[in-house]
């Protein structure tokens, strides 16, 4: 058995009410971590926290938060520190993909995407890093996507905001390595999530994923639980020599490494 040594570690996961964030939270709780999940929809968030707590027997705190707002980011971190005593792990996972033609985007849409995906990560890292330094180290994962490395036409603004996430990852990994704070990014490809379910109008998700999987070299769409496994490994002692890395979680789909 691969021991991850996550018992009693304190984790914050943004976008934790559904899909990838929820799967990561569940896995960390399973491994004994104390987990705080945040999202904007209080009812969905509390249901996710209750389900993970019941299944794992470990504490999962639901902290309704709009991470695009600086005051709410601070309130989130303050709440977690008050409840659990610190922060060891931060997973910046908030924000669904938005892809439009460049000429169709107005200033408000650009700004909203930047606030949710870039500034939220910056603010939470700025709040969490001093706490991690006091605790002798920490782990940060910024969730981005394949378009951050290899953008397609009509993929903005997300491809640009996620590219900023990769830059933030590398910058922080260099600056805080001496403090034993490791920072990585996971670049998401086609993975099962509530986001895809909302986009699929006919509701036949089995057929939808089967067809989508034909575009992936390994022949299928990824599972959210597999994402959770990757997060758990990266924030564990087993990944103590991995930092500043952008890992494609895509079944081989990306045209670049």
Secondary structure, 3 states (H helix, E strand, C coil): CCCCCCCCCEEEEECCCCHHHHHHHHHHHHCCCEEEEECCCHHHHHHHHHHHHHHHCCCEEECCCCCCCHHHHHHHHHHHHHHHCCCCEEEECCCCCCEECHHHCCHHHHHHHHHHHHHHHHHHHHHHHHHHHHCCCEEEEEEEEHHHCCCCCCCEEHHHHHHHHHHHHHHHHHHCHHHCEEEEEEEECCECCHHHHHHCCCCCHHHHHHHHHCCCCCCCCECHHHHHHHHHHHCCHHHCCCCCCEEEECCCCCCCC
